[in-house]
Amino acid sequence: MERLGWRIYGPTLRSDPRAMHLPPVYLITDRRIATPDLYSAVEAALKGGVRMVQLREKDLSAQELKRVAEKIIELTRFYGARLLLNGQPELAHDLEADGVQLGVNSCQITVARKLLGEKALIGYSAHSTLEVEAAADQGADFVTFSPIYSTASKAQYGPPQGVPALAAICRQSRIPVYALGGINIDRTREVLNAGASGVAFISAILGSSNIKTTTQQLVQEVSNFSAS
């Protein structure tokens, strides 16, 4: 079945209203490659059709991160998009952001859910089948699975998982899976064919010389697949 832009694979996928309304394109920030600056880059992506953004700037101090998040959330609200903060449920609560992206070094999913409430979106950064299963058991709304292809931003997580591993994860997962890591427009259809419910992008969008146009092309590619 299909629901609101998500292509739902497999009979065991959890029927959760939060998951059913997730956009299929997910932008993850990296200000080191964003040009001319992070705010302009994010706004260009929002103009191009992105409707969910993860603020992932782990090296910022708490004060700097709050300042950046306050500006980014103004943009996402203006464009009707959702903002998730990486590993920062307290800040997400204080700013009334839409949710958080957690991982192995973050707080537990159940702790974040208790703080943020049932309406919040909670994503989990997974790198194995066990992590995907655990995230679903603990109440995550979706996972990102990475790295699919070789990419500098995910080098610390080991060699690429590959499309076959992604396909296996998607067949087993009870919650939506975003493919992440080294994905560009030429690889988008391949990961969607493998069963990914959506695609997360970093450098393919933020490293583009024309972020708005590139984003429009990526969103259209995903939309064309969903409609086929």
C-alpha positions in Angstrom: 0.0 0.0 0.0 0.9 3.7 -0.3 0.2 6.4 2.3 1.0 10.1 1.8 4.2 9.7 -0.2 5.5 6.7 1.7 5.7 3.4 -0.1 5.0 0.8 2.5 6.7 -2.5 2.1 5.9 -5.7 3.9 3.0 -6.8 6.1 4.7 -6.1 9.4 5.3 -2.4 9.1 3.9 -0.7 12.1 0.7 1.3 11.4 1.6 4.5 13.2 0.1 7.9 12.3 3.4 9.6 12.9 5.2 7.3 10.4 2.5 7.6 7.8 3.0 11.3 7.5 6.8 11.3 7.1 8.2 13.0 4.0 10.3 10.6 1.8 13.2 13.1 1.5 15.2 13.8 4.6 17.9 16.5 4.7 20.7 16.1 7.3 22.8 19.2 7.9 26.6 19.6 7.7 27.5 23.3 7.9 31.1 22.5 6.8 29.9 21.8 3.2 26.9 24.1 3.1 27.3 27.1 0.8 27.2 30.1 1.2 26.2 29.3 4.8 24.0 26.8 6.6 20.9 29.0 6.8 20.9 29.9 3.1 21.6 26.3 2.2 18.8 24.9 4.3 16.4 27.5 3.0 17.3 26.7 -0.6 16.6 23.0 0.1 13.2 23.9 1.7 12.4 26.0 -1.4 13.3 22.9 -3.4 10.8 20.7 -1.6 12.5 19.2 1.5 10.0 18.9 4.3 12.1 17.3 7.0 15.5 18.4 8.3 17.8 17.0 10.9 20.1 19.5 12.5 23.3 17.5 13.0 26.1 19.8 14.1 27.7 17.7 16.9 30.8 19.8 17.4 28.9 23.0 18.4 28.7 24.0 22.1 25.3 23.9 23.7 24.9 27.6 23.4 26.0 27.7 19.8 23.7 24.8 18.9 20.7 26.5 20.5 21.4 29.7 18.6 21.6 27.8 15.3 18.6 25.7 16.1 16.5 28.7 16.8 17.3 30.1 13.4 16.7 26.8 11.6 13.4 26.2 13.3 12.2 29.6 12.0 12.9 28.4 8.5 11.3 25.0 8.8 8.2 26.5 10.4 7.9 29.1 7.6 8.1 26.4 4.9 5.8 23.9 6.7 8.7 21.4 7.3 9.7 19.4 10.3 12.9 19.9 12.3 14.6 17.1 14.3 17.6 17.7 16.5 20.4 15.2 16.6 20.8 13.7 20.1 19.2 16.7 21.9 15.8 15.8 23.3 16.0 18.5 26.0 16.7 21.2 23.5 14.0 19.8 21.2 11.5 20.1 24.0 12.6 23.6 24.9 12.3 24.8 21.3 9.2 22.8 20.6 10.9 21.1 17.7 9.2 18.2 15.9 11.5 15.5 17.3 14.9 14.0 17.6 17.3 11.7 15.8 19.0 9.4 18.3 21.9 6.9 18.1 24.0 4.6 20.1 25.6 7.4 22.0 22.4 9.3 22.7 19.8 8.8 25.4 17.4 5.9 25.2 14.4 6.1 22.9 12.0 5.5 25.8 13.6 8.4 27.7 13.2 10.8 24.8 9.6 9.6 24.2 8.7 10.3 27.8 10.1 13.8 27.6 8.8 14.8 24.2 5.4 13.0 24.2 3.6 10.8 21.7 3.3 13.3 19.0 7.1 13.8 18.6 9.0 12.1 15.9 11.9 9.9 17.0 14.4 8.6 14.5 17.3 6.3 15.2 20.6 6.0 13.3 21.1 2.3 12.8 24.0 0.4 11.3 22.9 -3.2 11.8 19.8 -5.5 11.8 20.0 -5.7 15.6 20.0 -1.9 16.0 16.9 -1.6 13.7 15.0 -4.2 15.6 15.9 -2.6 19.0 14.9 0.8 17.7 11.5 -0.6 16.7 11.0 -2.4 20.0 11.7 0.8 21.9 9.2 2.9 19.9 11.2 4.7 17.3 9.2 6.0 14.4 11.8 5.3 11.8 15.5 4.5 11.3 18.2 5.7 9.0 20.4 2.8 7.8 23.9 3.7 6.7 26.3 3.9 5.0 24.8 2.3 1.9 27.7 3.6 -0.4 31.1 4.9 0.4 31.0 8.4 1.8 33.4 10.5 3.9 30.6 11.6 6.3 30.0 8.0 7.4 33.5 6.6 7.2 33.7 6.1 11.0 30.9 3.6 10.8 33.0 1.2 8.6 32.8 0.0 5.0 29.6 0.5 3.0 26.7 -1.7 3.9 25.6 -2.1 0.3 22.2 -2.3 -1.4 21.7 -6.0 -0.6 22.1 -5.3 3.2 19.6 -2.4 2.8 17.1 -4.7 1.1 17.4 -7.3 3.9 16.8 -4.6 6.5 13.8 -3.2 4.7 12.2 -6.7 4.4 12.5 -7.2 8.1 11.9 -3.8 9.6 8.6 -3.0 11.2 9.2 0.8 10.9 10.2 2.9 7.9 13.8 2.9 6.8 15.6 5.9 5.3 18.6 4.9 3.1 21.7 7.1 3.9 25.2 7.5 2.8 26.7 8.3 -0.6 23.3 8.5 -2.3 22.9 10.9 -5.3 20.2 11.2 -7.9 21.7 8.3 -9.9 21.5 6.0 -6.9 18.1 7.1 -5.6 16.0 4.6 -7.6 18.3 1.8 -6.6 17.8 2.2 -2.9 14.1 2.7 -3.3 13.9 -0.5 -5.4 15.6 -2.2 -2.5 12.7 -1.2 -0.3 13.7 2.0 1.4 10.7 4.1 2.4 12.7 7.3 1.9 16.1 8.7 1.3 18.3 10.9 3.5 20.8 13.2 1.9 23.7 15.3 3.1 26.3 16.2 0.5 24.1 15.5 -2.6 22.1 18.5 -1.5 24.4 20.7 0.6 27.4 20.2 -1.7 25.5 21.2 -4.8 26.3 24.4 -6.6 22.5 24.9 -7.0 20.8 23.5 -3.9 17.2 24.4 -4.8 17.4 22.9 -8.3 19.2 19.8 -7.1 16.7 19.3 -4.3 13.8 19.7 -6.8 15.3 17.0 -8.9 15.8 14.6 -6.0 12.3 15.2 -4.7 10.9 14.6 -8.2 12.9 11.4 -8.6 11.5 10.0 -5.3 8.0 11.2 -6.2 8.2 9.5 -9.7 9.2 6.2 -8.1 6.3 6.4 -5.6 3.9 7.1 -8.4 5.2 4.2 -10.6 
